[in-house]
Amino acid sequence: MRGEGMKAFRERRELTQPDFALWLNERLQRRYDRSKISRWESNSEKIPEQVARFLLQELAGPEVDHGPALTLVFANRKGGVGKTVSSVNVAAGLAQRGCSVLFVDSDPQANATMHFGLNPIHQDKINQTLYTPLRAAMLDSPGAATLAECTVQTGEGSLHVVPSGMRLGDAETELLGKPGSDFTLREILTDARRTYDFIVIDTPPHFGALTINALTAGDGIIVPCQTEAFSVTGVEFLLKNIDAIQRRSNPRLSVIGLLPTMYDHRLVQDRASLEDMHRIFGKMLRIFPPMPRATVYAQAAAAGRTVAEALPDAPGMAVYEEVVAAVVEKRNQMTEAANVVA
């Protein structure tokens, strides 16, 4: 969280800076004053991690106990398959259920960041993207920049975003060769896993260091797959990559399902591709109903809004609801298993 976010939080509650300091002191047992609040809001002084985390919890709903989070990854080695649109709208659907959700945009193209109405160029300029805490962790100085400081509230209540920017592309090469680099994202998500119910990660459209980091940090994965020729081949390669990560670094990772996208039932090729998916993967994976091709998703993205918020009855939203339900069930199973072990 940055100063602008804190100021907006305070002003929504119609508190002066002295009153806001008193409010924080009562809840955190501290001795902050008006001048301290002023320095935080102007970004001339760093907001303490304890304060940033507390305010984000208040935004998510202080009356509800949140965490531990299920980390959900959307991945496909191919671009243009509806991965970002799906991840954004599933995250929004989870938030609409009252869940606290952290969306992490790990794609340097920053399409998800723009989908939430944020400007990735501006986010880069103010060092408020995933790259900032990722680089700090790579340099073995994680306290220099925390994930909470780079978290932005959206207009959808309990949904918060860690934006992306072009500088995140540098991480692809910077992570290479670093000892234990595959675990960097998992490390910086540690506190967020205690705070949120769900962490949703959008990944780049290739199998590089950032995607490997996301899968190493993940509990479950959704694979969006366009109903077109050769799409099945790409899924087969991705599943082999996922299997390798399960064996080598993250045995808890599982595929929640395959999500067919951009489907037009009038096209012979689309119907044939959907049949291929069921024939090849149907016995080993859950295959969700196909998402229809609809212009409303591109229009919502251009407007910086999610379809789940703007047009909840849009074509395909029932499919996203089914995905949301499956993800919630996955978290319930994970929580129950943890309680049994405890």
C-alpha positions as CSV (number, residue, x, y, z in Angstrom):
1,M,0.0,0.0,0.0
2,R,1.2,3.5,-0.9
3,G,0.3,6.9,0.6
4,E,-2.5,7.5,-2.0
5,G,-4.2,4.3,-0.9
6,M,-4.0,5.2,2.8
7,K,-5.3,8.7,2.1
8,A,-8.3,7.3,0.2
9,F,-9.0,4.8,3.0
10,R,-8.9,7.7,5.6
11,E,-11.1,10.0,3.6
12,R,-13.7,7.4,2.9
13,R,-14.1,7.2,6.7
14,E,-14.3,11.0,7.0
15,L,-11.4,11.0,9.4
16,T,-8.9,13.9,9.8
17,Q,-5.2,12.9,10.1
18,P,-5.1,13.3,13.9
19,D,-8.3,11.2,14.2
20,F,-6.9,8.6,11.9
21,A,-3.7,8.4,14.0
22,L,-5.8,7.9,17.1
23,W,-7.9,5.2,15.3
24,L,-4.7,3.3,14.3
25,N,-3.2,3.7,17.8
26,E,-6.3,2.1,19.4
27,R,-6.2,-0.9,17.1
28,L,-2.4,-1.4,16.9
29,Q,-1.3,-0.2,20.3
30,R,1.0,2.3,18.8
31,R,1.7,6.1,19.3
32,Y,1.4,7.6,15.8
33,D,0.6,11.3,15.4
34,R,-0.7,13.5,12.6
35,S,2.8,14.3,11.2
36,K,3.5,10.6,10.8
37,I,0.2,10.1,8.9
38,S,1.1,13.1,6.7
39,R,4.6,11.7,5.8
40,W,3.0,8.3,5.0
41,E,0.4,9.8,2.8
42,S,2.9,12.0,0.9
43,N,5.2,8.9,0.4
44,S,8.0,10.7,2.1
45,E,8.2,7.9,4.6
46,K,7.5,4.2,4.1
47,I,4.3,2.9,5.6
48,P,5.2,0.1,8.1
49,E,4.4,-3.4,7.1
50,Q,2.2,-3.9,10.1
51,V,0.1,-0.9,9.2
52,A,-0.2,-1.7,5.5
53,R,-1.3,-5.3,6.3
54,F,-3.8,-4.1,8.8
55,L,-5.4,-1.6,6.4
56,L,-5.6,-4.2,3.6
57,Q,-7.4,-6.6,6.1
58,E,-9.8,-3.8,7.0
59,L,-10.5,-3.3,3.3
60,A,-11.2,-7.0,2.9
61,G,-13.6,-7.1,5.8
62,P,-12.3,-6.9,9.4
63,E,-15.2,-8.9,10.8
64,V,-14.3,-12.0,8.8
65,D,-11.4,-14.4,9.5
66,H,-9.5,-14.9,6.2
67,G,-6.8,-17.3,5.1
68,P,-5.1,-19.6,4.6
69,A,-5.2,-18.9,0.9
70,L,-5.5,-21.2,-2.0
71,T,-3.1,-20.1,-4.7
72,L,-4.7,-20.4,-8.1
73,V,-2.7,-20.2,-11.3
74,F,-4.0,-19.5,-14.8
75,A,-1.5,-20.8,-17.4
76,N,-1.1,-21.7,-21.0
77,R,2.0,-21.7,-23.2
78,K,0.1,-20.0,-25.9
79,G,-1.2,-16.4,-25.9
80,G,-4.6,-15.2,-27.0
81,V,-6.5,-18.0,-25.4
82,G,-8.6,-16.0,-22.9
83,K,-6.2,-16.7,-20.0
84,T,-6.2,-13.2,-18.6
85,V,-9.9,-12.6,-19.1
86,S,-10.6,-15.8,-17.3
87,S,-8.3,-15.1,-14.4
88,V,-9.7,-11.6,-13.9
89,N,-13.3,-12.7,-14.0
90,V,-12.8,-15.7,-11.8
91,A,-11.0,-13.5,-9.2
92,A,-13.9,-11.0,-9.4
93,G,-16.4,-13.9,-8.9
94,L,-14.6,-15.1,-5.8
95,A,-14.7,-11.6,-4.4
96,Q,-18.4,-11.3,-5.1
97,R,-18.8,-14.4,-2.8
98,G,-17.3,-12.4,0.0
99,C,-13.9,-14.0,-0.3
100,S,-10.8,-11.9,0.2
101,V,-8.8,-12.2,-3.1
102,L,-5.3,-11.0,-4.1
103,F,-4.7,-10.9,-7.8
104,V,-1.1,-11.1,-8.9
105,D,-0.3,-10.1,-12.4
106,S,3.0,-11.9,-13.3
107,D,2.7,-11.2,-17.0
108,P,5.0,-8.3,-18.2
109,Q,2.4,-7.5,-20.9
110,A,0.2,-6.2,-17.9
111,N,-3.1,-6.9,-19.6
112,A,-4.7,-7.9,-16.3
113,T,-3.4,-4.8,-14.7
114,M,-5.1,-2.7,-17.4
115,H,-8.2,-4.8,-17.0
116,F,-8.5,-3.5,-13.5
117,G,-8.2,0.1,-14.7
118,L,-4.6,0.6,-13.7
119,N,-1.8,2.1,-15.9
120,P,1.2,-0.2,-15.9
121,I,3.5,2.6,-17.1
122,H,2.5,4.7,-14.0
123,Q,2.8,1.6,-11.8
124,D,6.4,1.1,-13.0
125,K,7.3,4.8,-12.4
126,I,6.2,4.6,-8.8
127,N,7.7,1.2,-8.2
128,Q,4.4,-0.4,-7.3
129,T,4.4,-3.6,-9.4
130,L,5.3,-7.2,-8.7
131,Y,8.8,-6.5,-9.9
132,T,9.7,-4.4,-6.8
133,P,9.3,-7.1,-4.1
134,L,10.5,-9.8,-6.6
135,R,13.7,-8.0,-7.2
136,A,14.2,-7.3,-3.5
137,A,13.8,-11.0,-2.7
138,M,16.3,-11.9,-5.5
139,L,18.8,-9.5,-3.9
140,D,18.3,-11.2,-0.5
141,S,16.8,-8.0,0.9
142,P,13.1,-8.8,1.1
143,G,12.4,-6.2,3.8
144,A,13.4,-3.4,1.4
145,A,10.1,-3.8,-0.5
146,T,7.1,-5.9,0.5
147,L,4.2,-7.3,-1.4
148,A,1.8,-5.3,0.8
149,E,3.4,-2.0,-0.3
150,C,2.7,-2.9,-3.9
151,T,-0.9,-4.0,-3.4
152,V,-3.7,-1.8,-4.9
153,Q,-7.3,-1.9,-3.9
154,T,-9.8,-2.3,-6.8
155,G,-13.3,-1.0,-7.0
156,E,-14.6,-4.5,-6.1
157,G,-14.2,-4.4,-2.3
158,S,-12.2,-7.4,-1.2
159,L,-10.3,-7.8,-4.4
160,H,-6.8,-6.4,-4.4
161,V,-4.2,-6.3,-7.1
162,V,-0.4,-6.6,-7.4
163,P,0.1,-4.9,-10.7
164,S,2.6,-5.7,-13.5
165,G,4.7,-3.5,-15.7
166,M,7.2,-3.7,-18.5
167,R,10.1,-3.9,-16.0
168,L,8.8,-7.2,-14.8
169,G,10.2,-8.6,-18.1
170,D,13.7,-8.1,-16.6
171,A,12.9,-10.7,-14.0
172,E,12.8,-13.4,-16.6
173,T,16.5,-13.1,-17.1
174,E,17.4,-12.0,-13.6
175,L,15.8,-15.1,-12.1
176,L,17.9,-17.4,-14.3
177,G,20.9,-18.9,-12.6
178,K,19.9,-17.7,-9.1
179,P,20.0,-20.5,-6.6
180,G,16.5,-21.4,-5.5
181,S,15.0,-18.9,-7.9
182,D,12.0,-21.0,-8.7
183,F,10.8,-20.4,-5.1
184,T,11.1,-16.6,-5.1
185,L,7.4,-15.8,-5.7
186,R,6.4,-18.4,-3.2
187,E,8.6,-16.7,-0.6
188,I,7.1,-13.2,-1.1
189,L,3.6,-14.6,-1.0
190,T,4.1,-16.1,2.5
191,D,2.3,-13.3,4.4
192,A,-0.5,-13.0,1.8
193,R,-1.3,-16.7,2.2
194,R,-2.2,-16.0,5.8
195,T,-4.2,-12.9,5.0
196,Y,-6.3,-13.8,1.9
197,D,-8.7,-16.6,1.1
198,F,-7.5,-16.8,-2.5
199,I,-4.4,-15.7,-4.5
200,V,-5.0,-15.7,-8.2
201,I,-2.0,-15.5,-10.5
202,D,-2.1,-14.6,-14.2
203,T,1.0,-15.8,-16.0
204,P,2.9,-15.0,-19.3
205,P,2.0,-16.9,-22.4
206,H,5.2,-19.0,-22.4
207,F,6.9,-21.4,-20.0
208,G,9.6,-19.1,-18.6
209,A,11.0,-18.2,-15.2
210,L,7.9,-16.3,-14.1
211,T,5.5,-19.1,-15.1
212,I,7.7,-21.6,-13.3
213,N,7.6,-19.4,-10.2
214,A,3.9,-19.1,-10.3
215,L,3.4,-22.9,-10.6
216,T,5.9,-23.5,-7.8
217,A,3.9,-21.2,-5.6
218,G,0.5,-22.6,-6.7
219,D,-2.0,-25.1,-5.2
220,G,-4.2,-25.4,-8.2
221,I,-4.1,-24.5,-11.9
222,I,-6.8,-23.7,-14.5
223,V,-5.7,-24.2,-18.1
224,P,-7.7,-22.0,-20.5
225,C,-7.6,-23.5,-24.0
226,Q,-9.0,-22.0,-27.2
227,T,-11.1,-24.4,-29.2
228,E,-9.0,-24.3,-32.3
229,A,-6.7,-26.5,-34.3
230,F,-3.4,-27.6,-32.6
231,S,-4.7,-26.3,-29.2
232,V,-4.5,-29.9,-27.8
233,T,-0.8,-30.2,-28.6
234,G,0.0,-27.1,-26.5
235,V,-2.0,-28.5,-23.5
236,E,-0.1,-31.7,-23.7
237,F,3.2,-29.9,-23.5
238,L,2.0,-27.8,-20.6
239,L,0.8,-30.9,-18.7
240,K,4.3,-32.4,-19.0
241,N,5.8,-29.2,-17.6
242,I,3.3,-29.3,-14.7
243,D,4.1,-32.9,-14.0
244,A,7.8,-32.1,-13.8
245,I,7.1,-29.3,-11.3
246,Q,4.9,-31.6,-9.2
247,R,7.7,-34.1,-9.0
248,R,10.6,-31.7,-8.4
249,S,9.4,-28.8,-6.4
250,N,5.7,-28.6,-5.7
251,P,3.9,-31.9,-5.0
252,R,0.8,-30.1,-3.8
253,L,0.1,-28.5,-7.2
254,S,-2.9,-30.1,-9.0
255,V,-4.9,-29.3,-12.2
256,I,-8.4,-28.2,-11.2
257,G,-9.6,-28.2,-14.8
258,L,-9.3,-27.4,-18.5
259,L,-11.4,-24.4,-19.6
260,P,-12.3,-24.3,-23.3
261,T,-12.5,-20.7,-24.5
262,M,-13.7,-18.6,-27.5
263,Y,-16.1,-21.3,-28.6
264,D,-18.5,-20.9,-31.5
265,H,-20.8,-23.8,-31.8
266,R,-21.5,-22.9,-35.4
267,L,-18.0,-23.6,-36.5
268,V,-17.0,-27.2,-37.4
269,Q,-13.4,-26.6,-36.3
270,D,-14.5,-25.4,-32.8
271,R,-16.8,-28.4,-32.3
272,A,-14.0,-30.8,-33.5
273,S,-11.5,-29.2,-31.1
274,L,-13.8,-29.5,-28.2
275,E,-14.4,-33.1,-29.0
276,D,-10.6,-33.7,-29.2
277,M,-10.2,-32.2,-25.7
278,H,-12.8,-34.5,-24.2
279,R,-11.4,-37.5,-26.0
280,I,-7.8,-36.9,-25.0
281,F,-8.2,-35.4,-21.6
282,G,-11.7,-36.2,-20.4
283,K,-10.7,-39.3,-18.4
284,M,-7.9,-37.5,-16.5
285,L,-9.0,-33.9,-16.2
286,R,-12.2,-32.0,-15.4
287,I,-13.2,-30.1,-18.5
288,F,-15.5,-27.2,-17.9
289,P,-18.3,-26.2,-20.3
290,P,-16.9,-24.0,-23.1
291,M,-16.7,-20.2,-22.8
292,P,-18.5,-18.7,-25.8
293,R,-16.8,-16.1,-28.0
294,A,-18.3,-12.8,-27.0
295,T,-17.3,-9.2,-27.7
296,V,-18.4,-8.0,-24.2
297,Y,-15.2,-9.3,-22.6
298,A,-13.0,-7.2,-24.8
299,Q,-15.2,-4.2,-24.3
300,A,-15.1,-4.6,-20.5
301,A,-11.3,-4.9,-20.6
302,A,-11.0,-1.7,-22.7
303,A,-13.2,0.1,-20.1
304,G,-11.0,-1.2,-17.2
305,R,-13.8,-3.3,-15.7
306,T,-14.5,-7.0,-15.1
307,V,-17.6,-8.5,-16.8
308,A,-18.4,-10.2,-13.5
309,E,-19.0,-6.7,-12.1
310,A,-20.4,-4.8,-15.1
311,L,-22.6,-7.5,-16.8
312,P,-23.1,-10.5,-14.5
313,D,-25.6,-12.0,-17.0
314,A,-23.2,-11.8,-20.0
315,P,-22.7,-14.9,-22.1
316,G,-20.4,-17.4,-20.4
317,M,-20.7,-16.0,-16.9
318,A,-22.4,-19.2,-15.8
319,V,-19.3,-21.0,-16.9
320,Y,-17.1,-18.8,-14.7
321,E,-19.5,-19.4,-11.8
322,E,-18.9,-23.1,-12.2
323,V,-15.1,-22.5,-12.2
324,V,-15.5,-20.3,-9.1
325,A,-17.5,-23.1,-7.3
326,A,-14.8,-25.7,-8.2
327,V,-12.1,-23.4,-6.8
328,V,-14.0,-22.8,-3.6
329,E,-14.5,-26.6,-3.2
330,K,-10.8,-27.1,-3.8
331,R,-10.0,-24.7,-1.0
332,N,-12.5,-26.3,1.3
333,Q,-10.8,-29.7,0.7
334,M,-7.4,-28.2,1.3
335,T,-8.5,-26.5,4.6
336,E,-10.2,-29.7,5.8
337,A,-7.0,-31.7,5.1
338,A,-4.9,-29.2,7.0
339,N,-7.2,-29.4,10.0
340,V,-7.0,-33.2,10.0
341,V,-3.2,-33.1,10.0
342,A,-3.3,-30.4,12.8
